[in-house]
Amino acid sequence: MTVVTVVISPACTACGSCLSTCPEGSLSAHPGRPDVDSSTCTGCLACVEVCPTDAITWVGSVNGAGSPVGAGSPLGAGQPGRRR
């Protein structure tokens, strides 16, 4: 089971890339930066991958691996907080 809390930092430029990428529609536009609906977010991290400013990170456990990750922890590509 994936248990992730998506965190959007002040580095967000409100470009909207994450809004159109979220398959669940869990992100909604708000002045300044998007809001995340944690009740519908499945933790797919598509928003993290598409963010051009690396403003989106996560806290939790990804894909039921049981290994905890923290905001900014790498899951690949050598960039903290990103899965690439």
KOLPADO-149874 format. One record per residue (C-alpha): residue number from 1; residue in three letters; z, x, y. Coordinates in nm, 2 decimals. Layout:
! residues N
ATOM   i  aa     c3     c1     c2
ATOM NUM Ala      Z      X      Y
...
END
This chain:
! residues 84
ATOM   i  aa     c3     c1     c2
ATOM   1 Met   0.00   0.00   0.00
ATOM   2 Thr  -0.08   0.12   0.35
ATOM   3 Val   0.20   0.10   0.60
ATOM   4 Val   0.08   0.23   0.94
ATOM   5 Thr   0.18   0.17   1.29
ATOM   6 Val  -0.10   0.25   1.53
ATOM   7 Val   0.01   0.42   1.86
ATOM   8 Ile  -0.21   0.42   2.17
ATOM   9 Ser  -0.11   0.69   2.42
ATOM  10 Pro  -0.15   0.70   2.79
ATOM  11 Ala  -0.45   0.93   2.73
ATOM  12 Cys  -0.65   0.61   2.65
ATOM  13 Thr  -0.94   0.55   2.90
ATOM  14 Ala  -0.99   0.19   2.79
ATOM  15 Cys  -1.35   0.27   2.69
ATOM  16 Gly  -1.35  -0.01   2.43
ATOM  17 Ser  -1.47   0.20   2.13
ATOM  18 Cys  -1.18   0.10   1.92
ATOM  19 Leu  -1.21  -0.27   2.00
ATOM  20 Ser  -1.56  -0.29   1.84
ATOM  21 Thr  -1.47  -0.07   1.55
ATOM  22 Cys  -1.16  -0.26   1.42
ATOM  23 Pro  -1.27  -0.46   1.11
ATOM  24 Glu  -0.97  -0.69   1.14
ATOM  25 Gly  -1.00  -0.75   1.52
ATOM  26 Ser  -0.64  -0.62   1.55
ATOM  27 Leu  -0.71  -0.46   1.89
ATOM  28 Ser  -0.74  -0.67   2.21
ATOM  29 Ala  -0.84  -0.56   2.56
ATOM  30 His  -0.57  -0.53   2.82
ATOM  31 Pro  -0.58  -0.36   3.16
ATOM  32 Gly  -0.51   0.01   3.11
ATOM  33 Arg  -0.53   0.03   2.73
ATOM  34 Pro  -0.57  -0.20   2.42
ATOM  35 Asp  -0.29  -0.38   2.25
ATOM  36 Val  -0.25  -0.36   1.87
ATOM  37 Asp  -0.16  -0.67   1.66
ATOM  38 Ser   0.05  -0.51   1.39
ATOM  39 Ser   0.05  -0.83   1.19
ATOM  40 Thr  -0.32  -0.81   1.12
ATOM  41 Cys  -0.37  -0.43   1.13
ATOM  42 Thr  -0.44  -0.30   0.78
ATOM  43 Gly  -0.40   0.07   0.86
ATOM  44 Cys  -0.77   0.16   0.80
ATOM  45 Leu  -0.75   0.40   1.09
ATOM  46 Ala  -1.11   0.33   1.20
ATOM  47 Cys  -0.98   0.32   1.56
ATOM  48 Val  -0.83   0.67   1.52
ATOM  49 Glu  -1.16   0.81   1.40
ATOM  50 Val  -1.37   0.66   1.68
ATOM  51 Cys  -1.14   0.73   1.98
ATOM  52 Pro  -1.32   0.98   2.20
ATOM  53 Thr  -1.00   1.10   2.38
ATOM  54 Asp  -0.78   1.13   2.06
ATOM  55 Ala  -0.55   0.87   2.23
ATOM  56 Ile  -0.48   0.68   1.91
ATOM  57 Thr  -0.24   0.82   1.64
ATOM  58 Trp  -0.03   0.66   1.37
ATOM  59 Val   0.31   0.67   1.21
ATOM  60 Gly   0.36   0.57   0.85
ATOM  61 Ser   0.22   0.61   0.50
ATOM  62 Val  -0.16   0.60   0.44
ATOM  63 Asn  -0.33   0.45   0.13
ATOM  64 Gly  -0.01   0.42  -0.07
ATOM  65 Ala   0.00   0.79  -0.14
ATOM  66 Gly   0.37   0.79  -0.07
ATOM  67 Ser   0.34   1.09   0.15
ATOM  68 Pro   0.47   1.01   0.50
ATOM  69 Val   0.27   1.11   0.80
ATOM  70 Gly   0.39   1.12   1.15
ATOM  71 Ala   0.21   1.06   1.48
ATOM  72 Gly  -0.01   1.36   1.52
ATOM  73 Ser   0.00   1.47   1.15
ATOM  74 Pro  -0.34   1.58   1.02
ATOM  75 Leu  -0.51   1.41   0.74
ATOM  76 Gly  -0.82   1.62   0.77
ATOM  77 Ala  -1.06   1.80   1.00
ATOM  78 Gly  -0.79   2.01   1.14
ATOM  79 Gln  -0.73   1.77   1.43
ATOM  80 Pro  -0.38   1.62   1.46
ATOM  81 Gly  -0.38   1.24   1.43
ATOM  82 Arg  -0.73   1.21   1.30
ATOM  83 Arg  -0.88   1.16   0.95
ATOM  84 Arg  -1.21   1.33   1.00
END
